[in-house]
Amino acid sequence: MQAPHIIGWGHTPFGKLDSMDLEMLLRAAALPALQSAGIEAKDVDGVFVGTFNAGFVPQDFGASLAAVAIPELRFTPAVRMENACATGSAAIWAALDALQSGRMKRVLVIGFEKMNTLPNAQIGEVLLKCSYVKEEGGTRGGFAGVFGEIATEYFARFGDQSDALAAIAAKNHRNGVDNPYAHMKRDLGFDFCRHPSEKNPFVAGPLKRSDCSLVSDGAAAMVLSTEAVAHASVPAVRWKSRTQVNDFLPLSRRDRTRFEGAAKAWAQGLDAAGVQLGDIDVVETHDCFTIAELLEYEAMGLAPHGQGARVILEGVTSKDGTLPVNPSGGLKSRGHPIGATGVSLHVMMAMQLAGQAGAMQIPDARLGAVFNMGGAAVANYLSVLEAA
Protein backbone atom coordinates (compact mmCIF):
# COMPACT_ATOMS: atom_id res chain seq x y z
CA MET A 1 0.00 0.00 0.00
CA GLN A 2 1.21 3.51 -0.80
CA ALA A 3 2.27 5.79 2.04
CA PRO A 4 -0.56 8.11 3.09
CA HIS A 5 -0.49 11.61 1.60
CA ILE A 6 -1.39 15.07 2.83
CA ILE A 7 -3.25 16.49 -0.17
CA GLY A 8 -4.73 19.68 1.27
CA TRP A 9 -4.59 21.91 4.32
CA GLY A 10 -6.14 24.91 6.03
CA HIS A 11 -5.16 27.02 9.03
CA THR A 12 -6.81 29.87 10.90
CA PRO A 13 -4.81 32.66 12.49
CA PHE A 14 -3.97 31.75 16.08
CA GLY A 15 -4.72 34.29 18.79
CA LYS A 16 -7.51 35.61 20.97
CA LEU A 17 -10.43 34.94 18.63
CA ASP A 18 -13.39 36.12 20.68
CA SER A 19 -15.56 36.74 17.62
CA MET A 20 -15.29 33.14 16.36
CA ASP A 21 -17.34 30.34 17.91
CA LEU A 22 -16.35 26.68 17.64
CA GLU A 23 -18.27 26.05 14.43
CA MET A 24 -16.69 29.08 12.77
CA LEU A 25 -13.22 27.87 13.78
CA LEU A 26 -13.80 24.42 12.33
CA ARG A 27 -15.23 25.80 9.12
CA ALA A 28 -12.43 28.37 8.68
CA ALA A 29 -9.80 25.61 8.78
CA ALA A 30 -11.66 22.74 7.08
CA LEU A 31 -13.08 24.48 4.01
CA PRO A 32 -9.67 25.68 2.72
CA ALA A 33 -8.30 22.18 3.38
CA LEU A 34 -11.01 20.64 1.21
CA GLN A 35 -10.64 23.31 -1.45
CA SER A 36 -6.87 22.94 -1.70
CA ALA A 37 -7.28 19.17 -1.95
CA GLY A 38 -9.66 19.67 -4.87
CA ILE A 39 -12.46 17.70 -3.25
CA GLU A 40 -15.85 18.38 -1.70
CA ALA A 41 -17.14 17.43 1.72
CA LYS A 42 -19.18 14.60 0.15
CA ASP A 43 -15.91 12.99 -1.02
CA VAL A 44 -14.70 12.52 2.58
CA ASP A 45 -15.03 9.04 4.07
CA GLY A 46 -14.45 10.08 7.68
CA VAL A 47 -13.73 13.05 9.94
CA PHE A 48 -11.21 12.89 12.77
CA VAL A 49 -11.42 15.74 15.27
CA GLY A 50 -8.82 16.65 17.88
CA THR A 51 -9.84 18.87 20.80
CA PHE A 52 -8.64 18.77 24.42
CA ASN A 53 -11.33 21.01 25.99
CA ALA A 54 -11.27 19.65 29.59
CA GLY A 55 -13.34 22.63 30.67
CA PHE A 56 -12.32 25.46 28.31
CA VAL A 57 -15.82 25.49 26.80
CA PRO A 58 -19.14 23.99 27.97
CA GLN A 59 -19.67 22.17 24.66
CA ASP A 60 -18.07 18.74 24.51
CA PHE A 61 -18.71 15.94 21.95
CA GLY A 62 -16.43 17.80 19.54
CA ALA A 63 -16.71 15.31 16.67
CA SER A 64 -20.37 16.17 16.23
CA LEU A 65 -19.52 19.81 15.56
CA ALA A 66 -17.95 19.00 12.18
CA ALA A 67 -21.35 18.50 10.56
CA VAL A 68 -22.77 21.55 12.33
CA ALA A 69 -19.95 23.61 10.84
CA ILE A 70 -20.18 21.96 7.40
CA PRO A 71 -23.69 20.50 6.87
CA GLU A 72 -22.50 18.46 3.87
CA LEU A 73 -20.67 16.25 6.39
CA ARG A 74 -23.98 15.05 7.83
CA PHE A 75 -23.99 11.24 7.88
CA THR A 76 -20.17 11.11 7.54
CA PRO A 77 -18.51 9.07 10.33
CA ALA A 78 -16.77 11.38 12.79
CA VAL A 79 -14.78 10.71 15.95
CA ARG A 80 -13.00 12.90 18.50
CA MET A 81 -9.52 12.07 19.83
CA GLU A 82 -7.72 13.48 22.90
CA ASN A 83 -4.15 13.02 24.11
CA ALA A 84 -3.27 16.21 26.02
CA CYS A 85 -1.07 18.56 23.97
CA ALA A 86 -0.63 15.80 21.36
CA THR A 87 -4.37 15.67 20.71
CA GLY A 88 -3.94 16.83 17.11
CA SER A 89 -1.42 14.09 16.38
CA ALA A 90 -3.70 11.51 18.01
CA ALA A 91 -6.43 12.53 15.54
CA ILE A 92 -3.96 12.26 12.66
CA TRP A 93 -2.82 8.78 13.80
CA ALA A 94 -6.42 7.55 13.98
CA ALA A 95 -7.05 8.92 10.49
CA LEU A 96 -3.92 7.22 9.16
CA ASP A 97 -4.97 3.94 10.75
CA ALA A 98 -8.33 4.19 8.94
CA LEU A 99 -6.56 4.83 5.62
CA GLN A 100 -3.99 2.08 6.01
CA SER A 101 -6.61 -0.46 7.04
CA GLY A 102 -8.31 0.09 3.70
CA ARG A 103 -11.51 1.16 5.44
CA MET A 104 -11.29 4.73 4.11
CA LYS A 105 -9.61 6.47 1.16
CA ARG A 106 -9.92 10.18 1.96
CA VAL A 107 -10.32 11.69 5.41
CA LEU A 108 -10.52 15.11 6.98
CA VAL A 109 -8.58 15.85 10.17
CA ILE A 110 -9.45 18.97 12.18
CA GLY A 111 -7.73 20.17 15.36
CA PHE A 112 -9.20 23.08 17.28
CA GLU A 113 -9.30 24.78 20.67
CA LYS A 114 -10.85 27.82 22.31
CA MET A 115 -8.68 28.58 25.35
CA ASN A 116 -9.35 32.26 26.00
CA THR A 117 -12.70 31.56 27.61
CA LEU A 118 -11.57 31.47 31.25
CA PRO A 119 -9.55 33.64 33.65
CA ASN A 120 -5.81 32.89 33.59
CA ALA A 121 -5.89 31.02 36.91
CA GLN A 122 -8.59 28.65 35.63
CA ILE A 123 -6.72 28.12 32.36
CA GLY A 124 -3.77 27.00 34.46
CA GLU A 125 -5.99 24.57 36.37
CA VAL A 126 -7.35 23.07 33.14
CA LEU A 127 -3.86 22.60 31.72
CA LEU A 128 -2.65 20.90 34.89
CA LYS A 129 -4.98 18.04 33.99
CA CYS A 130 -2.22 17.09 31.52
CA SER A 131 0.01 16.30 34.50
CA TYR A 132 -0.24 13.52 37.10
CA VAL A 133 -2.80 15.31 39.23
CA LYS A 134 -2.33 13.02 42.23
CA GLU A 135 1.24 14.30 42.65
CA GLU A 136 1.50 17.43 40.50
CA GLY A 137 -1.99 18.92 40.65
CA GLY A 138 -0.99 21.49 43.25
CA THR A 139 1.98 22.84 41.31
CA ARG A 140 2.09 26.62 41.56
CA GLY A 141 2.00 28.35 38.20
CA GLY A 142 0.05 25.60 36.47
CA PHE A 143 1.83 23.74 33.68
CA ALA A 144 4.42 26.52 33.54
CA GLY A 145 5.20 25.50 37.11
CA VAL A 146 5.77 21.89 36.01
CA PHE A 147 8.25 22.97 33.35
CA GLY A 148 9.71 25.52 35.75
CA GLU A 149 10.62 22.64 38.05
CA ILE A 150 12.13 20.74 35.11
CA ALA A 151 14.22 23.79 34.23
CA THR A 152 15.28 24.28 37.86
CA GLU A 153 16.54 20.71 38.08
CA TYR A 154 18.31 20.94 34.72
CA PHE A 155 20.02 24.19 35.79
CA ALA A 156 21.09 22.59 39.08
CA ARG A 157 22.73 19.68 37.23
CA PHE A 158 24.20 21.44 34.21
CA GLY A 159 24.52 25.10 35.12
CA ASP A 160 22.57 28.24 34.30
CA GLN A 161 21.03 27.86 30.84
CA SER A 162 19.38 31.29 30.71
CA ASP A 163 21.37 32.39 27.66
CA ALA A 164 20.27 29.30 25.73
CA LEU A 165 16.61 29.64 26.70
CA ALA A 166 16.62 33.32 25.72
CA ALA A 167 18.24 32.46 22.40
CA ILE A 168 15.54 29.86 21.71
CA ALA A 169 12.79 32.36 22.53
CA ALA A 170 14.41 35.07 20.41
CA LYS A 171 14.87 32.67 17.45
CA ASN A 172 11.26 31.55 17.49
CA HIS A 173 9.86 35.05 17.87
CA ARG A 174 12.07 36.25 15.02
CA ASN A 175 10.82 33.38 12.84
CA GLY A 176 7.22 34.03 13.80
CA VAL A 177 7.31 37.48 12.22
CA ASP A 178 7.16 35.71 8.83
CA ASN A 179 4.22 33.47 9.75
CA PRO A 180 0.86 34.95 8.70
CA TYR A 181 -0.94 32.61 11.14
CA ALA A 182 1.17 33.43 14.22
CA HIS A 183 -0.41 34.68 17.44
CA MET A 184 2.55 36.99 18.08
CA LYS A 185 4.39 38.42 15.06
CA ARG A 186 6.98 40.38 17.00
CA ASP A 187 10.76 40.09 17.06
CA LEU A 188 11.43 40.46 20.79
CA GLY A 189 15.21 40.18 20.52
CA PHE A 190 17.68 38.34 22.74
CA ASP A 191 18.10 41.09 25.35
CA PHE A 192 14.37 41.30 26.08
CA CYS A 193 14.10 37.51 26.38
CA ARG A 194 17.26 37.23 28.51
CA HIS A 195 16.59 39.83 31.19
CA PRO A 196 13.59 39.94 33.53
CA SER A 197 11.55 43.11 33.35
CA GLU A 198 8.11 44.44 34.15
CA LYS A 199 6.96 43.18 30.74
CA ASN A 200 8.90 39.93 31.03
CA PRO A 201 8.71 38.77 34.65
CA PHE A 202 9.67 35.39 36.04
CA VAL A 203 6.69 33.02 35.85
CA ALA A 204 7.97 29.76 37.34
CA GLY A 205 11.48 28.91 38.49
CA PRO A 206 13.95 30.30 35.92
CA LEU A 207 11.26 30.58 33.24
CA LYS A 208 10.13 34.07 32.29
CA ARG A 209 7.04 35.02 30.34
CA SER A 210 9.09 34.91 27.13
CA ASP A 211 9.89 31.25 27.84
CA CYS A 212 6.22 30.20 27.76
CA SER A 213 3.97 29.48 24.80
CA LEU A 214 0.89 31.60 24.30
CA VAL A 215 -2.68 30.82 25.35
CA SER A 216 -4.34 30.73 21.95
CA ASP A 217 -7.55 29.99 20.09
CA GLY A 218 -7.38 28.48 16.63
CA ALA A 219 -7.85 25.56 14.28
CA ALA A 220 -5.94 23.66 11.61
CA ALA A 221 -7.09 20.99 9.17
CA MET A 222 -5.70 18.53 6.64
CA VAL A 223 -7.11 16.21 4.03
CA LEU A 224 -5.32 12.86 3.99
CA SER A 225 -5.53 10.34 1.19
CA THR A 226 -4.18 6.93 0.24
CA GLU A 227 -2.75 8.56 -2.88
CA ALA A 228 -2.01 11.94 -4.42
CA VAL A 229 -4.89 13.69 -6.22
CA ALA A 230 -4.25 15.14 -9.66
CA HIS A 231 -6.62 18.09 -9.30
CA ALA A 232 -5.36 19.29 -5.90
CA SER A 233 -4.07 22.87 -5.91
CA VAL A 234 -1.13 22.08 -3.60
CA PRO A 235 1.68 19.53 -4.06
CA ALA A 236 1.19 16.38 -2.01
CA VAL A 237 3.38 15.46 0.96
CA ARG A 238 3.68 11.89 2.23
CA TRP A 239 4.76 10.01 5.32
CA LYS A 240 8.02 8.06 5.35
CA SER A 241 7.38 6.96 8.93
CA ARG A 242 5.27 7.70 11.98
CA THR A 243 6.02 6.72 15.54
CA GLN A 244 4.34 7.00 18.93
CA VAL A 245 6.16 6.28 22.19
CA ASN A 246 4.61 6.80 25.61
CA ASP A 247 6.44 7.36 28.90
CA PHE A 248 5.36 7.47 32.55
CA LEU A 249 2.93 10.27 33.40
CA PRO A 250 4.31 10.92 36.94
CA LEU A 251 7.54 12.89 36.72
CA SER A 252 8.57 11.26 40.02
CA ARG A 253 9.16 8.04 38.07
CA ARG A 254 11.46 9.63 35.51
CA ASP A 255 14.66 11.66 35.15
CA ARG A 256 13.07 15.07 34.67
CA THR A 257 16.12 16.41 32.86
CA ARG A 258 15.68 13.92 29.98
CA PHE A 259 12.87 13.35 27.50
CA GLU A 260 13.53 9.62 27.18
CA GLY A 261 10.25 8.82 25.43
CA ALA A 262 10.97 11.55 22.90
CA ALA A 263 14.45 10.17 22.31
CA LYS A 264 13.01 6.71 21.62
CA ALA A 265 10.44 8.19 19.24
CA TRP A 266 13.17 9.98 17.30
CA ALA A 267 15.39 6.89 17.12
CA GLN A 268 12.56 4.61 16.06
CA GLY A 269 11.08 7.10 13.60
CA LEU A 270 14.36 7.82 11.82
CA ASP A 271 15.15 4.10 11.65
CA ALA A 272 11.71 3.26 10.25
CA ALA A 273 12.13 5.98 7.61
CA GLY A 274 15.57 4.66 6.69
CA VAL A 275 17.21 8.03 7.26
CA GLN A 276 19.59 9.70 9.69
CA LEU A 277 19.17 13.00 11.49
CA GLY A 278 21.67 14.58 9.09
CA ASP A 279 19.32 13.80 6.20
CA ILE A 280 16.53 15.95 7.67
CA ASP A 281 16.22 19.42 6.13
CA VAL A 282 13.84 21.03 8.63
CA VAL A 283 12.09 20.25 11.95
CA GLU A 284 8.92 21.54 13.54
CA THR A 285 8.99 20.66 17.24
CA HIS A 286 6.87 21.14 20.33
CA ASP A 287 8.37 24.15 22.15
CA CYS A 288 5.58 24.66 24.70
CA PHE A 289 8.36 26.13 26.86
CA THR A 290 11.90 27.01 25.83
CA ILE A 291 13.30 24.35 28.17
CA ALA A 292 11.26 21.81 26.18
CA GLU A 293 12.95 22.76 22.91
CA LEU A 294 16.33 22.54 24.64
CA LEU A 295 15.60 19.01 25.90
CA GLU A 296 14.24 18.06 22.48
CA TYR A 297 17.59 19.00 20.89
CA GLU A 298 19.12 16.32 23.08
CA ALA A 299 16.29 13.86 22.41
CA MET A 300 16.69 14.16 18.64
CA GLY A 301 20.44 13.61 18.95
CA LEU A 302 21.82 17.06 18.22
CA ALA A 303 23.77 17.08 21.50
CA PRO A 304 24.54 14.76 24.44
CA HIS A 305 22.55 15.01 27.66
CA GLY A 306 23.29 18.29 29.38
CA GLN A 307 24.80 19.97 26.32
CA GLY A 308 21.71 21.11 24.42
CA ALA A 309 22.63 24.77 24.97
CA ARG A 310 25.46 24.62 22.47
CA VAL A 311 23.00 23.69 19.70
CA ILE A 312 21.19 27.03 19.89
CA LEU A 313 24.21 29.13 20.88
CA GLU A 314 26.17 27.84 17.87
CA GLY A 315 23.27 28.65 15.53
CA VAL A 316 22.62 25.05 14.47
CA THR A 317 18.81 25.43 14.65
CA SER A 318 18.51 28.96 13.28
CA LYS A 319 16.74 29.46 9.97
CA ASP A 320 20.09 29.49 8.14
CA GLY A 321 21.64 26.79 10.35
CA THR A 322 22.45 23.21 9.47
CA LEU A 323 19.09 22.01 10.86
CA PRO A 324 16.45 24.76 11.05
CA VAL A 325 14.03 24.14 13.92
CA ASN A 326 10.66 25.89 14.08
CA PRO A 327 10.95 28.25 11.09
CA SER A 328 7.21 28.83 11.68
CA GLY A 329 7.98 30.42 15.05
CA GLY A 330 6.97 27.30 16.94
CA LEU A 331 4.37 27.21 19.68
CA LYS A 332 6.30 30.06 21.30
CA SER A 333 5.32 32.54 18.59
CA ARG A 334 2.65 30.77 16.52
CA GLY A 335 0.61 29.90 19.62
CA HIS A 336 -0.57 26.71 21.27
CA PRO A 337 -4.32 26.01 21.01
CA ILE A 338 -4.04 22.53 22.51
CA GLY A 339 -6.16 20.45 20.12
CA ALA A 340 -4.98 22.34 17.04
CA THR A 341 -1.25 22.15 17.74
CA GLY A 342 -0.43 18.69 16.38
CA VAL A 343 -2.35 19.37 13.16
CA SER A 344 -0.78 22.83 12.87
CA LEU A 345 2.73 21.37 13.18
CA HIS A 346 1.98 19.02 10.28
CA VAL A 347 0.44 21.82 8.18
CA MET A 348 3.53 23.97 8.72
CA MET A 349 5.73 21.08 7.57
CA ALA A 350 3.52 20.29 4.58
CA MET A 351 3.83 23.92 3.48
CA GLN A 352 7.63 23.68 3.77
CA LEU A 353 7.95 20.45 1.80
CA ALA A 354 5.50 21.65 -0.84
CA GLY A 355 7.56 24.81 -1.30
CA GLN A 356 4.59 26.97 -0.24
CA ALA A 357 5.81 28.38 3.09
CA GLY A 358 6.35 31.90 1.77
CA ALA A 359 8.78 33.93 3.88
CA MET A 360 9.10 30.94 6.25
CA GLN A 361 10.47 28.74 3.46
CA ILE A 362 13.68 26.78 3.99
CA PRO A 363 15.32 26.52 0.54
CA ASP A 364 15.20 23.08 -1.07
CA ALA A 365 13.45 21.44 1.90
CA ARG A 366 12.49 17.93 0.79
CA LEU A 367 12.59 15.88 4.00
CA GLY A 368 11.18 17.08 7.32
CA ALA A 369 10.33 15.84 10.80
CA VAL A 370 7.49 16.85 13.12
CA PHE A 371 7.62 16.19 16.87
CA ASN A 372 4.52 16.71 19.00
CA MET A 373 4.18 15.69 22.63
CA GLY A 374 1.40 15.38 25.16
CA GLY A 375 2.24 16.43 28.71
CA ALA A 376 5.89 16.62 29.70
CA ALA A 377 7.06 14.22 26.96
CA VAL A 378 4.52 11.58 27.99
CA ALA A 379 2.82 10.94 24.63
CA ASN A 380 5.52 11.40 21.98
CA TYR A 381 4.67 11.48 18.27
CA LEU A 382 7.16 11.75 15.42
CA SER A 383 6.36 12.07 11.71
CA VAL A 384 9.05 11.89 9.05
CA LEU A 385 7.57 13.50 5.92
CA GLU A 386 8.79 14.03 2.37
CA ALA A 387 7.70 15.86 -0.73
CA ALA A 388 5.74 13.42 -2.90
C-alpha positions, -999 to +999 in steps of 0.1 A: +000+000+000+012+035-008+023+058+020-006+081+031-005+116+016-014+151+028-033+165-002-047+197+013-046+219+043-061+249+060-052+270+090-068+299+109-048+327+125-040+318+161-047+343+188-075+356+210-104+349+186-134+361+207-156+367+176-153+331+164-173+303+179-164+267+176-183+260+144-167+291+128-132+279+138-138+244+123-152+258+091-124+284+087-098+256+088-117+227+071-131+245+040-097+257+027-083+222+034-110+206+012-106+233-015-069+229-017-073+192-019-097+197-049-125+177-033-158+184-017-171+174+017-192+146+002-159+130-010-147+125+026-150+090+041-145+101+077-137+130+099-112+129+128-114+157+153-088+167+179-098+189+208-086+188+244-113+210+260-113+196+296-133+226+307-123+255+283-158+255+268-191+240+280-197+222+247-181+187+245-187+159+220-164+178+195-167+153+167-204+162+162-195+198+156-179+190+122-213+185+106-228+215+123-199+236+108-202+220+074-237+205+069-225+185+039-207+162+064-240+151+078-240+112+079-202+111+075-185+091+103-168+114+128-148+107+159-130+129+185-095+121+198-077+135+229-042+130+241-033+162+260-011+186+240-006+158+214-044+157+207-039+168+171-014+141+164-037+115+180-064+125+155-040+123+127-028+088+138-064+076+140-071+089+105-039+072+092-050+039+108-083+042+089-066+048+056-040+021+060-066-005+070-083+001+037-115+012+054-113+047+041-096+065+012-099+102+020-103+117+054-105+151+070-086+159+102-095+190+122-077+202+154-092+231+173-093+248+207-109+278+223-087+286+254-094+323+260-127+316+276-116+315+313-096+336+336-058+329+336-059+310+369-086+287+356-067+281+324-038+270+345-060+246+364-073+231+331-039+226+317-026+209+349-050+180+340-022+171+315+000+163+345-002+135+371-028+153+392-023+130+422+012+143+427+015+174+405-020+189+407-010+215+433+020+228+413+021+266+416+020+284+382+001+256+365+018+237+337+044+265+335+052+255+371+058+219+360+083+230+333+097+255+357+106+226+381+121+207+351+142+238+342+153+243+379+165+207+381+183+209+347+200+242+358+211+226+391+227+197+372+242+214+342+245+251+351+226+282+343+210+279+308+194+313+307+214+324+277+203+293+257+166+296+267+166+333+257+182+325+224+155+299+217+128+324+225+144+351+204+149+327+175+113+316+175+099+351+179+121+363+150+108+334+128+072+340+138+073+375+122+072+357+088+042+335+098+009+349+087-009+326+111+012+334+142-004+347+174+026+370+181+044+384+151+070+404+170+108+401+171+114+405+208+152+402+205+177+383+227+181+411+253+144+413+261+141+375+264+173+372+285+166+398+312+136+399+335+116+431+334+081+444+341+070+432+307+089+399+310+087+388+346+097+354+360+067+330+359+080+298+373+115+289+385+140+303+359+113+306+332+101+341+323+070+350+303+091+349+271+099+312+278+062+302+278+040+295+248+009+316+243-027+308+254-043+307+219-075+300+201-074+285+166-078+256+143-059+237+116-071+210+092-057+185+066-071+162+040-053+129+040-055+103+012-042+069+002-027+086-029-020+119-044-049+137-062-043+151-097-066+181-093-054+193-059-041+229-059-011+221-036+017+195-041+012+164-020+034+155+010+037+119+022+048+100+053+080+081+054+074+070+089+053+077+120+060+067+155+043+070+189+062+063+222+046+068+256+064+074+289+054+075+325+029+103+334+043+109+369+075+129+367+086+113+400+092+080+381+115+096+355+147+117+352+131+151+347+161+164+329+157+139+300+129+133+275+135+096+272+103+088+254+110+116+229+145+102+223+130+067+216+104+082+192+132+100+173+154+069+171+126+046+161+111+071+136+144+078+118+152+041+116+117+033+102+121+060+076+156+047+067+172+080+073+196+097+097+192+130+115+217+146+091+193+138+062+165+160+077+162+194+061+138+210+086+121+203+120+089+215+135+090+207+172+069+211+203+084+242+222+056+247+247+084+261+269+119+270+258+133+244+282+113+218+262+129+228+229+163+225+246+156+190+259+142+181+225+176+190+209+191+163+231+163+139+224+167+142+186+204+136+190+218+171+182+238+171+215+245+148+244+226+150+277+233+183+294+248+200+263+217+211+244+226+248+250+255+246+225+230+237+197+212+270+199+242+291+209+262+278+179+233+286+155+226+250+145+188+254+147+185+290+133+167+295+100+201+295+081+216+268+103+225+232+095+191+220+109+165+248+110+140+241+139+107+259+141+110+282+111+072+288+117+080+304+150+070+273+169+044+272+197+063+301+213+053+325+186+026+308+165+006+299+196-006+267+213-043+260+210-040+225+225-062+204+201-050+223+170-013+222+177-004+187+164-023+194+132-008+228+129+027+214+132+020+190+103+004+218+082+035+240+087+057+211+076+035+203+046+038+239+035+076+237+038+080+204+018+055+216-008+076+248-013+046+270-002+058+284+031+064+319+018+088+339+039+091+309+062+105+287+035+137+268+040+153+265+005+152+231-011+135+214+019+125+179+008+126+159+040+112+171+073+103+158+108+075+168+131+076+162+169+045+167+190+042+157+226+014+154+252+022+164+287+059+166+297+071+142+270+045+116+280+028+109+246+055+114+220+047+115+183+072+118+154+064+121+117+090+119+090+076+135+059+088+140+024+077+159-007+057+134-029 
